Amino acid sequence: MKKLILVFSIVFIFISLKASCQDNATIKLPEYKGDLITVRVFEQAGTFFSSKLFISDGINSEFKIELENLKPKNAAENITIITKVLSLLKKQGYKIITSSSAGGGSGAIIIITNYILQKE
């Protein structure tokens, strides 16, 4: 199971980076001022909760973007949104210093991915 999660994480990051040349015009982020930013992505299927992406620098209030629930037909849209957010943060001078992903569930599936970015 851990190997499957690791493989999924690597594929997810690769696809996210591959889609980074998409247009960023539809997502507007606040200007962040903190040295570190946390981007946390909750992708869920089979639950009453919706998938979301949260951003915080510990100074500005938390920023939230709704994502599509985890289904094969929604994967490309979610990856595009996540990549756009990371690209916009890069334009603000942040660089990913670490990422982690975990998932599981019994009937319901939840995948949580964290990106920690640092001001360059």
C-alpha positions as CSV (number, residue, x, y, z in Angstrom):
1,M,0.0,0.0,0.0
2,K,2.8,2.4,0.9
3,K,4.5,1.7,-2.5
4,L,1.3,2.4,-4.3
5,I,0.9,5.7,-2.5
6,L,4.6,6.6,-3.3
7,V,4.1,5.7,-7.0
8,F,0.9,7.8,-7.1
9,S,2.6,10.7,-5.5
10,I,5.5,10.7,-7.9
11,V,3.1,10.4,-10.9
12,F,1.0,13.2,-9.5
13,I,3.9,15.5,-9.1
14,F,5.2,14.7,-12.5
15,I,1.8,15.4,-14.1
16,S,1.5,18.6,-12.1
17,L,4.8,19.8,-13.3
18,K,4.0,18.8,-16.9
19,A,0.8,20.9,-16.9
20,S,2.6,24.0,-15.5
21,C,2.5,25.7,-18.9
22,Q,-1.3,26.3,-18.6
23,D,-2.8,29.8,-18.5
24,N,-3.0,31.1,-14.9
25,A,-5.5,33.9,-15.6
26,T,-8.5,32.4,-13.8
27,I,-6.9,31.9,-10.4
28,K,-6.1,35.0,-8.3
29,L,-4.0,34.6,-5.2
30,P,-3.3,37.2,-2.6
31,E,0.3,38.5,-2.3
32,Y,1.9,36.4,0.4
33,K,4.5,37.9,2.7
34,G,5.6,35.0,4.9
35,D,8.9,33.2,4.5
36,L,7.1,29.8,4.2
37,I,3.8,28.8,2.6
38,T,1.9,25.6,3.1
39,V,-0.3,24.3,0.3
40,R,-2.5,21.4,1.5
41,V,-4.6,19.5,-1.0
42,F,-7.5,17.3,0.1
43,E,-8.8,15.1,-2.6
44,Q,-11.7,12.9,-1.6
45,A,-14.1,10.4,-3.1
46,G,-17.1,8.6,-1.5
47,T,-17.4,11.2,1.3
48,F,-19.8,14.0,2.1
49,F,-16.9,16.5,2.0
50,S,-15.7,18.2,-1.1
51,S,-12.1,18.2,-2.3
52,K,-10.2,21.5,-1.5
53,L,-6.9,23.2,-1.8
54,F,-5.8,25.4,1.2
55,I,-2.9,28.0,1.2
56,S,-1.5,29.7,4.2
57,D,1.7,31.7,5.0
58,G,0.8,32.0,8.7
59,I,0.2,35.8,8.2
60,N,-2.6,36.1,5.7
61,S,-5.8,34.3,6.4
62,E,-6.2,30.9,4.8
63,F,-7.0,30.9,1.1
64,K,-9.2,28.1,-0.2
65,I,-10.0,26.8,-3.7
66,E,-12.7,24.2,-4.3
67,L,-11.6,21.2,-6.3
68,E,-13.6,18.4,-8.0
69,N,-14.1,15.3,-6.0
70,L,-11.6,12.5,-6.8
71,K,-12.8,10.7,-10.0
72,P,-10.8,9.8,-13.1
73,K,-12.7,12.3,-15.2
74,N,-11.8,15.1,-12.7
75,A,-8.2,14.3,-12.3
76,A,-6.9,16.5,-15.1
77,E,-8.9,19.5,-13.9
78,N,-7.6,19.2,-10.3
79,I,-4.0,18.7,-11.5
80,T,-4.3,21.8,-13.7
81,I,-5.6,23.9,-10.8
82,I,-2.9,22.6,-8.4
83,T,-0.2,23.4,-11.0
84,K,-1.6,26.8,-11.7
85,V,-1.5,27.6,-7.9
86,L,2.1,26.4,-7.6
87,S,3.1,28.4,-10.8
88,L,1.5,31.6,-9.3
89,L,3.4,31.0,-6.1
90,K,6.6,30.6,-8.0
91,K,6.0,34.0,-9.7
92,Q,5.7,35.4,-6.2
93,G,9.2,34.2,-5.5
94,Y,8.5,30.9,-3.7
95,K,10.1,27.5,-4.4
96,I,8.9,24.1,-3.3
97,I,11.3,22.8,-0.6
98,T,9.4,19.6,0.3
99,S,6.2,17.7,-0.5
100,S,4.5,14.7,1.0
101,S,1.4,12.7,0.2
102,A,-0.7,10.1,2.1
103,G,-4.0,8.5,1.4
104,G,-6.3,5.7,2.4
105,G,-9.8,4.9,3.3
106,S,-12.3,2.1,3.7
107,G,-15.0,2.8,1.2
108,A,-14.2,6.4,1.1
109,I,-10.8,7.6,-0.4
110,I,-8.9,10.6,0.9
111,I,-5.6,11.7,-0.4
112,I,-3.8,14.6,1.3
113,T,-0.8,16.2,-0.4
114,N,1.3,18.9,1.3
115,Y,3.7,21.3,-0.4
116,I,6.0,23.5,1.6
117,L,7.3,26.5,-0.2
118,Q,10.0,28.9,0.8
119,K,10.6,32.5,-0.3
120,E,13.8,32.6,-2.5
